[in-house]
Amino acid sequence: MTATDRLSLLQFEHLSMSGAAAAQFSIALDELRALRLQDRYEHPAALYLGDIAEAGSREELAAAKGQGLGFAHGLIVAKAIAEQEADELRRVFQNAAERTGARLPA
């Protein structure tokens, strides 16, 4: 299964999300695809973005965001992606977390 196929399945998975989470997830996937990461990194990143989109509390959001940022950091440590790519990936996770945070109660 190619990464494109996996990402397509993830888009179908968003059907079980609330409307707001699904919309946020769709935006995050578009941002992720724009980075053009290698297939093996794009799919796990999309899973973390799904976790961020589905967070139902500030604690869940913090944990999901931390996991996504940790994944990006791990790619740098492994020298799998360049620092600039990692910065862009971190920005995708940060943007997703900000959108989700905006819809969560304070």
Phi, psi and omega per residue, in radians:
M1 nan 2.256 -3.138
T2 -1.399 2.876 3.119
A3 -1.075 -0.634 3.121
T4 -1.079 -0.733 3.095
D5 -1.089 -0.760 -3.132
R6 -1.114 -0.727 3.131
L7 -1.175 -0.594 3.063
S8 -1.101 -0.725 3.084
L9 -1.104 -0.659 3.106
L10 -1.111 -0.644 3.109
Q11 -1.131 -0.667 3.073
F12 -1.179 -0.585 3.119
E13 -1.063 -0.536 -3.110
H14 -1.151 -0.221 3.104
L15 -1.093 -0.444 3.116
S16 -1.481 -0.086 3.125
M17 -1.448 2.826 3.012
S18 -1.126 2.847 -3.130
G19 -0.993 -0.768 -3.123
A20 -1.174 -0.728 3.139
A21 -1.165 -0.714 3.137
A22 -1.108 -0.720 3.128
A23 -1.125 -0.757 3.127
Q24 -1.128 -0.730 3.140
F25 -1.088 -0.709 3.136
S26 -1.090 -0.748 3.101
I27 -1.101 -0.788 -3.128
A28 -1.092 -0.706 3.107
L29 -1.109 -0.695 3.095
D30 -1.086 -0.753 3.108
E31 -1.096 -0.722 -3.141
L32 -1.122 -0.805 -3.140
R33 -1.060 -0.600 3.140
A34 -1.095 -0.415 3.138
L35 -1.270 -0.450 -3.135
R36 0.992 0.859 3.048
L37 -1.248 2.843 3.036
Q38 -1.082 2.613 -3.093
D39 -0.887 -0.752 -3.049
R40 -1.176 -0.297 3.115
Y41 -1.766 -0.483 -3.096
E42 -1.161 -0.763 -3.090
H43 -1.103 -0.876 3.107
P44 -1.080 -0.633 3.112
A45 -1.080 -0.698 3.122
A46 -1.113 -0.649 3.100
L47 -1.090 -0.751 3.096
Y48 -1.112 -0.669 3.100
L49 -1.121 -0.627 3.062
G50 -1.107 -0.715 3.095
D51 -1.097 -0.710 3.113
I52 -1.101 -0.803 -3.107
A53 -1.091 -0.607 -3.079
E54 -1.533 -0.061 -3.109
A55 -0.969 2.309 -3.112
G56 -1.846 -0.064 3.124
S57 -2.574 2.902 3.115
R58 -1.102 -0.613 3.132
E59 -1.169 -0.786 3.097
E60 -1.097 -0.698 3.130
L61 -1.107 -0.784 3.135
A62 -1.069 -0.725 3.136
A63 -1.161 -0.791 -3.124
A64 -1.141 -0.739 3.104
K65 -1.101 -0.771 3.122
G66 -1.051 -0.681 3.110
Q67 -1.161 -0.720 3.108
G68 -1.113 -0.798 3.126
L69 -1.147 -0.637 3.085
G70 -1.122 -0.666 3.083
F71 -1.072 -0.807 3.124
A72 -1.064 -0.751 3.132
H73 -1.107 -0.708 3.113
G74 -1.059 -0.637 3.108
L75 -1.145 -0.606 3.099
I76 -1.214 -0.834 -3.123
V77 -1.016 -0.682 3.137
A78 -1.370 -0.051 -3.091
K79 1.001 0.604 3.132
A80 -1.460 -0.522 3.099
I81 -2.374 2.798 3.125
A82 -1.336 2.778 3.142
E83 -0.983 -0.721 -3.136
Q84 -1.106 -0.723 3.092
E85 -1.106 -0.708 3.127
A86 -1.128 -0.698 3.091
D87 -1.045 -0.744 3.130
E88 -1.157 -0.702 3.106
L89 -1.138 -0.757 3.088
R90 -1.041 -0.661 3.128
R91 -1.124 -0.661 3.093
V92 -1.088 -0.794 3.108
F93 -1.112 -0.743 -3.141
Q94 -1.093 -0.817 3.121
N95 -1.042 -0.760 3.127
A96 -1.082 -0.754 3.140
A97 -1.136 -0.664 3.115
E98 -1.141 -0.727 3.118
R99 -1.124 -0.760 3.129
T100 -1.151 -0.760 3.136
G101 -1.023 -0.587 -3.123
A102 -1.159 -0.433 -3.128
R103 -1.711 -0.120 3.136
L104 -1.486 2.576 3.066
P105 -1.147 2.600 -3.114
A106 -1.239 nan nan
